[in-house]
Amino acid sequence: MTYFTDLDPITSDEDIIDSRTVIARVEYLQALADDDDADMIDDDEREELAQLRELADDGETNVADWHYGAALVRFDYFETYAKQWAEDIGAFDPNAATWPHNHIDWQAAADELHEAYVEVMFGDVTYYARS
């Protein structure tokens, strides 16, 4: 997972984004936008703020743990995420080179895990978060 500071732009190129990072970045950019000095925020930051506000609105509405730290997983990283999560909870041993570990259909596993997730949009990119 990539960790950001308030000063780091958040882009839809990230595999996983923590919702708390989105919240902090929106607050930071909003403070810049609200400053009386118009030079505090540039056009790229304004566009980022608009996209992050939409993401935050979607997340607050659809993601139960939005304010507590929900992982937003980019659609094309979800299979890798499912495999990593299975390792993390002890359901899969990546060092086992025997059956059944070397015959798991990770796409099918990710598809089943996906049923517990909702889609949220960041710009034109789909992310999944646990509902």
C-alpha positions in Angstrom: 0.0 0.0 0.0 1.2 3.5 -0.8 1.2 6.0 2.0 0.7 9.6 1.3 1.1 12.9 3.2 -1.3 15.7 2.8 1.1 17.3 0.4 1.2 14.3 -2.0 -1.2 14.3 -4.9 -3.4 11.3 -5.1 -3.9 9.8 -8.6 -6.0 7.0 -10.0 -2.7 5.2 -10.9 -2.4 3.9 -7.3 -3.3 0.2 -6.7 -4.6 0.8 -3.2 -5.6 4.1 -1.6 -6.6 4.4 2.1 -9.9 6.4 2.5 -8.3 8.4 5.4 -5.7 9.7 3.0 -8.5 10.9 0.7 -10.1 12.6 3.6 -6.9 14.3 4.7 -6.0 15.4 1.1 -9.5 16.9 0.5 -9.2 18.9 3.8 -5.7 20.1 2.8 -6.7 21.1 -0.7 -9.9 22.7 0.5 -7.9 24.8 2.9 -5.7 26.0 0.1 -8.8 26.7 -2.1 -10.4 28.7 0.8 -7.3 30.8 1.3 -7.7 34.4 0.2 -4.5 34.2 -1.8 -5.7 32.7 -5.1 -2.1 31.5 -5.8 -2.3 28.9 -3.0 -3.9 26.3 -5.3 -3.1 25.6 -8.9 -5.4 24.2 -11.7 -4.1 20.6 -11.3 -4.9 20.8 -7.6 -8.3 22.2 -8.3 -9.0 19.3 -10.6 -7.7 16.8 -8.1 -9.9 18.3 -5.4 -13.0 18.0 -7.6 -12.2 14.3 -8.3 -11.4 13.6 -4.7 -14.6 15.3 -3.5 -16.6 13.1 -5.8 -14.7 10.0 -4.6 -15.3 11.0 -1.0 -19.0 11.6 -1.5 -19.3 8.2 -3.1 -17.3 6.6 -0.3 -19.2 8.2 2.5 -22.4 7.0 1.0 -21.4 3.4 0.1 -18.5 2.4 2.2 -19.2 1.6 5.9 -15.6 2.1 7.1 -14.9 5.2 5.1 -14.0 7.4 8.0 -12.1 4.6 9.8 -9.8 3.5 7.0 -11.2 1.6 4.0 -8.9 0.2 1.4 -9.8 1.3 -2.1 -8.5 -1.3 -4.5 -8.0 -0.4 -8.2 -10.1 -2.7 -10.4 -7.1 -4.2 -12.3 -5.2 -4.9 -9.1 -8.1 -6.8 -7.3 -6.8 -10.3 -8.2 -3.4 -9.6 -6.7 -5.1 -8.0 -3.7 -7.2 -11.1 -3.2 -4.1 -13.3 -3.2 -2.3 -11.1 -0.8 -5.2 -11.0 1.5 -5.5 -14.8 1.5 -1.8 -14.9 2.5 -2.3 -12.3 5.2 -5.1 -14.2 6.9 -3.2 -17.5 6.6 -5.5 -19.1 4.1 -2.8 -19.5 1.5 0.9 -20.3 1.8 2.8 -18.7 -1.0 5.8 -21.0 -0.3 3.9 -24.2 -0.7 4.7 -25.6 -4.2 2.2 -28.5 -3.9 -1.4 -29.1 -4.5 -3.7 -27.3 -3.9 -1.7 -24.1 -3.5 -0.2 -24.3 -7.0 -3.7 -24.8 -8.6 -5.7 -22.0 -7.2 -7.8 -20.1 -9.7 -7.1 -16.6 -8.4 -9.4 -14.9 -10.8 -12.3 -17.0 -9.5 -11.3 -16.4 -5.9 -11.1 -12.6 -6.6 -14.5 -12.8 -8.3 -16.1 -14.4 -5.2 -14.3 -11.9 -2.8 -15.5 -9.1 -5.0 -19.1 -9.8 -4.0 -18.5 -8.2 -0.6 -17.2 -5.0 -2.2 -18.8 -2.0 -3.8 -17.6 0.1 -6.7 -16.4 3.7 -6.1 -15.2 5.9 -8.9 -12.1 8.0 -8.8 -12.3 10.1 -12.0 -12.9 7.5 -14.7 -11.2 4.6 -12.8 -13.1 2.0 -10.8 -12.0 1.1 -7.3 -13.5 -1.5 -5.0 -14.0 -1.1 -1.3 -15.5 -3.4 1.3 -19.2 -2.4 1.7 
